[in-house]
Amino acid sequence: MRVENLIIGAGITGLSCAYHLEKLSKKYEKRNKHSSRCNYLILNNGREIGGLARSKEIGGFIFDYSAHLLHCKSSYFYNWLKENLGSEIVLHKRNAWIYSHGVFTKYPFQANLYGLPKNVVKECLEGLLNPDRLKKYEKNSFERWCYEKFGSGISKHFMLPYNRKFWTLDTKKLSDEWIDEFIPQPAIRDVLDGTFEYGHKEFGYHSKFFYPRKGGVEVFVKKLASFCRNIMLDEDVVAINIEEKWAETKKGKKFYYKNLISTVPLVQLKDLIVDMSRQIKGEFLKLRHISVINVNLGVKRKSISNKDWIYFPEDNYIFYRIGFPMNFAPTSTPREFSSIYIDISYSDWKFLEYNKEDLIEIVRADLIKIGIIDDVDEIPIVDINDIKYAYIVYDKKWAQSRGDIVGYLNKKSIYPAGRFGAWKYLSMEGCFLEGKRVAEHLISG
Ligand SMILES: Cc1cc2nc3c(=O)[nH]c(=O)nc-3n(C[C@H](O)[C@H](O)[C@H](O)COP(=O)(O)OP(=O)(O)OC[C@H]3O[C@@H](n4cnc5c(N)ncnc54)[C@H](O)[C@@H]3O)c2cc1C
């Protein structure tokens, strides 16, 4: 079979690329121009569309794979959601917290010291106001950036331990290329405002978010997919020949393409391409990612917390974040129950050495320690998801290796796209916009 644009993966990126090709095709049909350039076919290995942004129903609960909240930085994405999902989605104001030193403080830590022990507040303010704090840190490193922006106290009490726990990596090894979008940077005045009472200003990309009124994040994905006509499910791409320009699936079907859009994790793409140059293969080995074990629990007690989610920078809790879907998605949880999602990171260099039963016991004990649940609480629902590709690690090698790989593939008419496809820290909005960008690029020739 011959296809103009062969898209691998029906996650948000692949679907968005297809959706935008459909849209452009209508535009070109009217002008009688280039519309064949918009032809596409999506191949997806599983029977379900949505990739990581799927939802599942278990015993009356609806869970996502961890939380999947819809953030809008661009008016394009915001308008798309409003136009296509209208009253099916609800706008929420974030209610996020941090638990450290035995107390809850408002997110983000660096703008909300109120409530922390006095000696910690003092250390944080002293560090913030100390001008001489950069000399010993390597340039372009996350660690240096933290000291530069926040000083030693905030770095010591939140930025470094949280990021070390989350990335499972010495923060010296992280670069500063991913930060601007994700870490709020309050001015000194804002820090002071949030030191003596709860700060009123909201910071960061997720201070507001949309979430479907009913049915989990999948509602968004299903709407997007409803515009895409050409999707083949259960077609696992197992081989790609970049010189002859074909992809073959496990069932033995061969598809010849002009352009290949891959949302397959970049490090897996390496193993699918049968005729890749040896030299570039080595670059793939330098790419690193972390994985997440996501545990979803249904607890037999109402309203165990009023918070949306909580971050945990300290090592004496196994998770780096927990959250409560019932507070932003009330229909996801049966009445008289509560729901919790719990995220624990691990990696190829920091293993998680517990079996499922032990892990649940540790999680349960930690939740009791914090006072989220009691030891008598029943937990009738336990759902564990092992998310192998969860976050891309931006270390010192990321930019160069990724750039070389993408450059090489582009020359062969392969367009790696999406969070794992293009190996970038992208949100769902980022993936949606990436799909659009790739579609426009393909059409512009
Ligand atoms: C723990 C966690 C929490 C998150 N929370 C949020 C959040 O709150 N808000 C937010 O905006 N984003 C969040 N994200 C990010 C979001 O999930 C991703 O950005 C987005 O879903 C990635 O979409 P994608 O299409 O690029 O990739 P994927 O979702 O991975 O889709 C890729 C698709 O390709 C298919 N595929 C793979 N290999 C093959 C093959 N060989 N042949 C055929 N098909 C194949 C897969 O089955 C899948 O359907 C979170 C991510 C994680 C890990």
PDBQT file of the ligand as one rigid body, heavy atoms in Angstrom, charges set to zero:
ROOT
HETATM    1  C1  LIG A 501       3.036  10.778  34.641  1.00  0.00    +0.000 C 
HETATM    2  C2  LIG A 501       2.643  11.730  33.554  1.00  0.00    +0.000 A 
HETATM    3  C3  LIG A 501       1.735  12.752  33.809  1.00  0.00    +0.000 A 
HETATM    4  C4  LIG A 501       1.388  13.649  32.797  1.00  0.00    +0.000 A 
HETATM    5  N1  LIG A 501       0.504  14.659  33.080  1.00  0.00    +0.000 NA
HETATM    6  C5  LIG A 501       0.187  15.559  32.125  1.00  0.00    +0.000 A 
HETATM    7  C6  LIG A 501      -0.701  16.633  32.421  1.00  0.00    +0.000 A 
HETATM    8  O1  LIG A 501      -1.258  16.760  33.524  1.00  0.00    +0.000 OA
HETATM    9  N2  LIG A 501      -0.957  17.539  31.430  1.00  0.00    +0.000 N 
HETATM   10  C7  LIG A 501      -0.371  17.449  30.188  1.00  0.00    +0.000 A 
HETATM   11  O2  LIG A 501      -0.650  18.312  29.335  1.00  0.00    +0.000 OA
HETATM   12  N3  LIG A 501       0.462  16.434  29.884  1.00  0.00    +0.000 NA
HETATM   13  C8  LIG A 501       0.758  15.491  30.827  1.00  0.00    +0.000 A 
HETATM   14  N4  LIG A 501       1.614  14.463  30.514  1.00  0.00    +0.000 N 
HETATM   15  C9  LIG A 501       2.212  14.404  29.163  1.00  0.00    +0.000 C 
HETATM   16  C10 LIG A 501       1.302  13.736  28.124  1.00  0.00    +0.000 C 
HETATM   17  O3  LIG A 501       0.905  12.458  28.539  1.00  0.00    +0.000 OA
HETATM   18  C11 LIG A 501       2.072  13.574  26.810  1.00  0.00    +0.000 C 
HETATM   19  O4  LIG A 501       2.663  14.800  26.459  1.00  0.00    +0.000 OA
HETATM   20  C12 LIG A 501       1.229  13.102  25.634  1.00  0.00    +0.000 C 
HETATM   21  O5  LIG A 501       0.202  12.225  26.006  1.00  0.00    +0.000 OA
HETATM   22  C13 LIG A 501       2.170  12.410  24.632  1.00  0.00    +0.000 C 
HETATM   23  O6  LIG A 501       1.488  12.129  23.439  1.00  0.00    +0.000 OA
HETATM   24  P1  LIG A 501       2.234  11.478  22.189  1.00  0.00    +0.000 P 
HETATM   25  O7  LIG A 501       1.210  11.272  21.155  1.00  0.00    +0.000 OA
HETATM   26  O8  LIG A 501       3.419  12.295  21.821  1.00  0.00    +0.000 OA
HETATM   27  O9  LIG A 501       2.807  10.084  22.707  1.00  0.00    +0.000 OA
HETATM   28  P2  LIG A 501       2.055   8.780  23.240  1.00  0.00    +0.000 P 
HETATM   29  O10 LIG A 501       0.908   9.141  24.090  1.00  0.00    +0.000 OA
HETATM   30  O11 LIG A 501       3.125   7.914  23.817  1.00  0.00    +0.000 OA
HETATM   31  O12 LIG A 501       1.472   8.092  21.920  1.00  0.00    +0.000 OA
HETATM   32  C14 LIG A 501       2.250   7.293  21.061  1.00  0.00    +0.000 C 
HETATM   33  C15 LIG A 501       1.351   6.269  20.387  1.00  0.00    +0.000 C 
HETATM   34  O13 LIG A 501       2.174   5.510  19.489  1.00  0.00    +0.000 OA
HETATM   35  C16 LIG A 501       1.842   4.141  19.623  1.00  0.00    +0.000 C 
HETATM   36  N5  LIG A 501       3.023   3.359  19.180  1.00  0.00    +0.000 N 
HETATM   37  C17 LIG A 501       4.237   3.282  19.795  1.00  0.00    +0.000 A 
HETATM   38  N6  LIG A 501       5.049   2.443  19.122  1.00  0.00    +0.000 NA
HETATM   39  C18 LIG A 501       4.358   2.011  18.053  1.00  0.00    +0.000 A 
HETATM   40  C19 LIG A 501       4.658   1.108  16.973  1.00  0.00    +0.000 A 
HETATM   41  N7  LIG A 501       5.862   0.502  16.871  1.00  0.00    +0.000 N 
HETATM   42  N8  LIG A 501       3.694   0.870  16.029  1.00  0.00    +0.000 NA
HETATM   43  C20 LIG A 501       2.489   1.462  16.100  1.00  0.00    +0.000 A 
HETATM   44  N9  LIG A 501       2.149   2.307  17.119  1.00  0.00    +0.000 NA
HETATM   45  C21 LIG A 501       3.069   2.575  18.071  1.00  0.00    +0.000 A 
HETATM   46  C22 LIG A 501       1.492   3.988  21.094  1.00  0.00    +0.000 C 
HETATM   47  O14 LIG A 501       0.699   2.848  21.348  1.00  0.00    +0.000 OA
HETATM   48  C23 LIG A 501       0.717   5.274  21.332  1.00  0.00    +0.000 C 
HETATM   49  O15 LIG A 501      -0.652   5.107  21.045  1.00  0.00    +0.000 OA
HETATM   50  C24 LIG A 501       1.965  13.535  31.507  1.00  0.00    +0.000 A 
HETATM   51  C25 LIG A 501       2.869  12.500  31.241  1.00  0.00    +0.000 A 
HETATM   52  C26 LIG A 501       3.202  11.595  32.252  1.00  0.00    +0.000 A 
HETATM   53  C27 LIG A 501       4.188  10.519  31.955  1.00  0.00    +0.000 C 
ENDROOT
TORSDOF 0
